[in-house]
Amino acid sequence: MKATGIVRRIDELGRVVIPKEIRRTLRIREGDPLEIFTDRDGEVILKKYSPIRELEDFAKEYAESLYLSSGHIVCVTDKDAIVAVSGAPKKDFMDRAISGEVDRIMNEREKVIINRSTGKKTIPVCADEKDGSVYTSQVIVPIISAGDVIGSVMILSREEGVTMGQTELKLAETAAGFVGRQLGQ
């Protein structure tokens, strides 16, 4: 654990303010759920809660099934990072933070198809990618559970000449809807 040097007092209602710079660094937004842990030494640990992580094994299996049926790279994300990938080396995607563009698409509840062959510029998937030029086609669909955006399903291609359309969009929508319903149960 890393000390920040920041000390906060608990107010009369038992609240503690998490400093803005820590919230920004950890991508904690107003309304985000936090999980509370304690240990035997009296430490209290706050961890950003990800409902998708609860279904990580299920997400991995679903990503694998989508990859086998589509032949394209499939990623399942929570609101911060990629939690499941199939069709590409895990090190290329697994546990990497999502890009601001993917975050915006999720928050705006957009369903997008981007094909470089039609003149549209593909976007970075991971936060540390310079641009999306490594991809030739992308489909991104947010996962919504109980009215809240909790992640996304992405179908990606790096192969020249690949164009994605309504079939890949429907596959991603079906996957996103199914994962969202699993969390709502």
Secondary structure, DSSP 8 states (H G I E B T S, - for coil): -----------TTS-----HHHHHHTT--TT--EEEEE-TTS-EEEEE--HHHHTHHHHHHHHHHHHHHH-SEEEEE-SSBEEEEESS-HHHHTT-BB-HHHHHHHHTT--EEEEGGGT-----SBTT-S-STT-SEEEEEEEEETTEEEEEEEEEE-STT----HHHHHHHHHHHHHHHHHHH-
